[in-house]
Each structure stands twice: as structure tokens, then as C-alpha cells.
Amino acid sequence: MADKERLQAFYDAGPVPWDRAEPPPEVMQAAAEWTPGRGLDLGCGLGRASIYLAQRGWQMDGVDFIPAAIAEAQARAESAGVSEQIHFYTGPITELDFLHPGYDMALDVGCAHGLSEEELSLYHDQLTRLLKPGAHYLLFAHLTREGDERSWLDEARLRALFARGFQLEKVEYGETVVNEQAPWRSAWFWFRRVDASQSS
């Protein structure tokens, strides 16, 4: 709940730091490499990734728990002419029982790192249920390190959890700087959904 209130305060204050015309380069690269299909944008915010992917042939579902973000995402999808290719939903990314399996891809740009350990397990369960074998899962997250004021995502916990039902294909580490705050350690994770017998 605290994380929701913190994010709501960002939207209430005005333009959010992550409001950009295009998604991150990693998402654009993935869009160029992956065959369009059915995609899920977790923590979709203002819809930039969903809209970008829909413009390239994807059928997208976007989920975010901030109503103002979803309303703006819908307006932007309509303005971009892709509203029929995207469905936006208001709610937490840990409660997705209303969605049906068969997704070819799931994307999370900075949402899972705000989950508690219990919520991360629920999140994993939903992704396991929703993604078809062979589906891509692309995650960007801030990573916890000693001395940080905030606790972010524990990489060891993530790896252990997603060893069930997923194969980690690639990790790229970096740092994220927002406004004038101290940089956060961060990473992009490329997973692939696999059968349980193939999990490592």
C-alpha cells in the first residue's frame, strides 16, 4: 500500500519522471526481434510500451493500480490509433485472475521491484499461469544493495523464484538516476517461459 501511495503522489504532483515518448531501448530492441503476438504490460503506467508494441502488431493488455495512469494510457492509445489493440485494466499486478493464459510475452519496466516477498511469489504464480511455453518475459528492476535508503528487488530471491518455470537467458546491469537522487543499481532480465521439466 505504501508503494501505491508513493506512486499516486507522483501522478498527483504533475509530470512523472518516467513519462517519455518512447519506451526504453531494450523494449524497442525486443520489439524488433520478437514476432508480434499477445502481450502483457505489467505496471503499464501511461501506456508507452503497450502503445509502441501495438503499433508494431501486438495485441496488448496493460495493468496498473493507479487509475489516473490507466485513464491517460487509454486516452493516449486512442490518440495513437491503437485503442482497439490494447485493453487497459486497473488493479495490482499480483491479482490477475481475470486474465486468460496464452500470452506470448510479458513486460515489466520497474514494477516488480516494489513488491514484497509474498507479493513477488503471487506475481510469479500469475506469470507462470499466463505465459505459454516459449513466451518471453522482460523485466527491468532496481536491485537491493547495501547502503540503499530503500529496499528494492533481491536478485538472489528473483533468480531462485523464477528458476521454477522460467529460463534466464540474459542479464544486463546498470545504474538508474532519477532527477538528482543517488543512483540505484538496476538490471534488465530476459527470461523465457519453459515447461517445469526444463526449469533449472
Legacy VTK file of the C-alpha trace (Angstrom):
# vtk DataFile Version 3.0
C-alpha trace
ASCII
DATASET POLYDATA
POINTS 200 float
0.000 0.000 0.000
2.843 2.382 0.801
4.256 1.953 -2.687
0.875 2.710 -4.241
0.566 5.880 -2.179
4.099 6.924 -3.169
3.366 6.442 -6.871
-0.009 8.141 -6.598
1.778 11.155 -5.130
3.987 11.296 -8.247
0.939 11.452 -10.525
-0.810 13.985 -8.279
2.248 16.270 -8.320
2.389 16.590 -12.105
4.529 15.078 -14.858
6.113 11.813 -13.713
9.850 11.219 -14.295
9.193 8.141 -16.452
6.887 9.893 -18.925
8.730 9.568 -22.231
7.534 9.446 -25.829
9.101 6.031 -26.410
9.809 3.006 -24.208
13.371 2.135 -23.136
15.782 0.971 -25.864
15.649 -2.587 -24.515
11.915 -2.742 -25.210
12.405 -1.307 -28.690
15.107 -3.886 -29.378
12.828 -6.698 -28.204
10.015 -5.395 -30.403
12.340 -5.553 -33.400
13.359 -9.144 -32.633
10.165 -10.816 -31.379
7.289 -11.990 -33.556
4.149 -9.988 -32.670
1.517 -11.841 -30.698
-0.356 -11.394 -27.445
1.477 -9.279 -24.869
1.057 -8.286 -21.220
2.403 -4.968 -19.872
2.670 -5.178 -16.064
2.711 -1.837 -14.293
1.980 -0.219 -17.650
1.781 3.328 -16.286
0.924 5.761 -19.061
0.976 3.001 -21.651
4.077 3.955 -23.645
5.309 0.360 -24.064
1.839 -1.024 -24.823
1.240 1.661 -27.433
4.669 1.175 -29.022
4.142 -2.589 -29.272
0.564 -2.249 -30.545
1.858 -0.014 -33.322
4.078 -2.948 -34.318
1.342 -5.535 -34.444
0.978 -6.747 -30.876
-2.354 -7.287 -29.118
-1.677 -5.833 -25.670
-3.184 -5.948 -22.183
-1.867 -3.360 -19.733
-2.338 -3.419 -15.950
-1.608 -0.714 -13.389
-3.032 0.091 -9.961
-3.098 3.875 -10.475
-6.469 4.872 -12.021
-5.133 8.199 -13.334
-2.353 6.383 -15.199
-4.818 3.961 -16.812
-7.141 6.798 -17.856
-4.263 8.662 -19.500
-2.967 5.479 -21.132
-6.377 4.869 -22.701
-6.507 8.448 -23.988
-3.027 8.134 -25.485
-3.880 4.807 -27.137
-6.917 6.411 -28.749
-4.824 9.358 -29.943
-2.269 6.948 -31.417
-4.993 4.998 -33.214
-4.320 1.684 -31.439
-7.081 1.592 -28.817
-8.645 -1.492 -30.422
-5.376 -3.392 -29.993
-4.953 -2.610 -26.279
-7.066 -3.290 -23.210
-6.067 -1.451 -20.040
-7.073 -2.661 -16.581
-6.878 -1.008 -13.154
-5.561 -3.281 -10.425
-2.480 -4.825 -8.784
-0.173 -6.991 -10.858
-0.442 -9.762 -8.256
-4.193 -10.247 -8.851
-4.667 -11.167 -12.498
-7.253 -13.940 -12.293
-9.445 -12.020 -14.758
-6.834 -12.562 -17.490
-6.651 -15.755 -19.527
-3.495 -17.774 -20.369
-1.802 -17.816 -23.730
0.436 -14.732 -23.699
3.489 -14.704 -25.959
5.248 -12.039 -23.918
5.152 -10.208 -20.597
6.925 -6.936 -19.880
7.620 -5.219 -16.566
9.530 -1.933 -16.608
10.035 -1.051 -12.963
7.050 -2.539 -11.166
8.129 -5.845 -9.575
10.869 -4.169 -7.548
8.151 -2.578 -5.403
6.659 -5.930 -4.371
7.063 -7.610 -1.004
8.440 -11.161 -0.896
4.921 -12.591 -0.609
3.654 -10.413 -3.461
6.583 -11.456 -5.649
5.573 -15.094 -5.175
1.991 -14.298 -6.224
3.358 -12.367 -9.211
5.483 -15.357 -10.245
2.457 -17.650 -9.960
0.423 -15.399 -12.236
3.167 -15.191 -14.858
3.594 -18.959 -14.743
-0.133 -19.358 -15.356
-0.494 -16.728 -18.057
2.582 -17.204 -20.251
2.657 -20.007 -22.801
5.786 -22.186 -23.103
8.412 -20.314 -25.105
6.992 -16.909 -24.180
9.340 -14.017 -23.401
9.408 -12.209 -20.057
11.400 -8.968 -19.964
11.946 -7.351 -16.556
13.614 -4.106 -15.555
14.160 -3.657 -11.827
16.122 -1.710 -9.253
18.212 -4.121 -7.195
18.805 -4.013 -3.479
22.356 -3.287 -2.407
23.913 -2.465 0.934
23.549 1.162 1.936
20.464 1.953 -0.145
17.795 4.000 1.601
15.089 1.816 0.022
14.833 -1.923 -0.213
14.355 -2.929 -3.841
14.366 -6.343 -5.514
16.626 -9.030 -4.084
18.310 -10.574 -7.129
19.009 -13.900 -5.424
15.352 -14.179 -4.473
14.289 -13.353 -8.038
16.625 -15.944 -9.552
15.556 -18.666 -7.124
11.870 -17.980 -7.631
11.989 -17.810 -11.419
14.135 -20.935 -11.669
10.717 -22.597 -11.470
9.070 -22.432 -14.878
11.496 -19.967 -16.474
14.936 -19.928 -18.053
17.115 -16.851 -17.518
18.691 -16.062 -20.886
20.489 -12.767 -20.270
21.103 -10.050 -17.660
22.394 -6.526 -18.259
23.398 -4.473 -15.212
23.474 -0.715 -14.903
22.504 2.222 -12.734
19.376 4.325 -12.775
19.394 8.027 -11.968
16.107 9.852 -11.310
16.326 13.628 -11.001
19.114 14.421 -8.539
18.786 11.318 -6.383
21.699 8.959 -5.773
21.908 6.281 -8.493
20.278 2.902 -7.940
21.768 -0.395 -9.072
19.460 -1.854 -11.696
19.264 -4.584 -14.313
17.346 -5.916 -17.289
16.460 -9.608 -17.115
15.474 -11.647 -20.172
13.555 -14.790 -19.197
11.889 -17.460 -21.296
8.887 -19.484 -20.086
9.659 -23.205 -20.099
7.975 -26.430 -19.038
8.624 -27.440 -15.431
10.829 -30.308 -16.615
13.125 -27.804 -18.333
13.486 -25.427 -15.368
16.977 -25.037 -13.942
LINES 1 201
200 0 1 2 3 4 5 6 7 8 9 10 11 12 13 14 15 16 17 18 19 20 21 22 23 24 25 26 27 28 29 30 31 32 33 34 35 36 37 38 39 40 41 42 43 44 45 46 47 48 49 50 51 52 53 54 55 56 57 58 59 60 61 62 63 64 65 66 67 68 69 70 71 72 73 74 75 76 77 78 79 80 81 82 83 84 85 86 87 88 89 90 91 92 93 94 95 96 97 98 99 100 101 102 103 104 105 106 107 108 109 110 111 112 113 114 115 116 117 118 119 120 121 122 123 124 125 126 127 128 129 130 131 132 133 134 135 136 137 138 139 140 141 142 143 144 145 146 147 148 149 150 151 152 153 154 155 156 157 158 159 160 161 162 163 164 165 166 167 168 169 170 171 172 173 174 175 176 177 178 179 180 181 182 183 184 185 186 187 188 189 190 191 192 193 194 195 196 197 198 199
